[in-house]
């Protein structure tokens, strides 16, 4: 475990894990616990957190992993849409470069 990066990831087809991942995000982002959060994709959680997110967020929780970029992107879009009113995401998800697998979906959070 890297400092401020926690792994609670699940794997599987997006349709099979969406409810589990939604519950995980909800558990980590309860209004009483966090000020704001963002959902994203990376193939290197440590690099992604250290090259940008650590300046605005307190921690990263990796919540999904897949060898398929399309699966991660599909799940990210659905979760960003579900959390549209709460998340800091500007676009609906799936932006950025792909890189090599495995791919991870994460949520970064800023505590109250």
C-alpha positions, 0 to 999 in steps of 0.5 A, a space after each residue: 500500500 502506498 501512502 494515501 492510496 488504498 486498494 478495495 478493488 473488485 473485478 468483473 464485467 461492469 454489469 455484474 459489479 456496478 451495484 457493488 462499486 456504487 455501494 463502495 463509492 457511497 460508503 467512501 463519499 458520505 456527505 458527513 465524511 468528505 467535502 468533495 470527490 472525483 472518479 477517474 481511471 488510470 493504469 498507474 494509481 501511484 503516479 496518477 495520485 502523485 502527479 496531480 490529485 495529491 494537491 487537491 485530495 487527501 486520498 485515493 481508493 482504487 475500487 475497480 480493475 480490469 484488463 479492458 479499458 472499455 470495461 473501465 471506461 463504461 463503468 466510470 461513465 455510469 458511476 459519474 452519471 450516477 454521481 453527477 450532482 456530487 462528484 467533481 468530474 467535469 466530463 462524463 468519464 473516459 478521458 485521457 490516455 489508455 496506457 498498458 493494462 491493467 486499468 483501475 477506476 478510483 475515487 479521490 476524496 477530500 475530507 471535511 
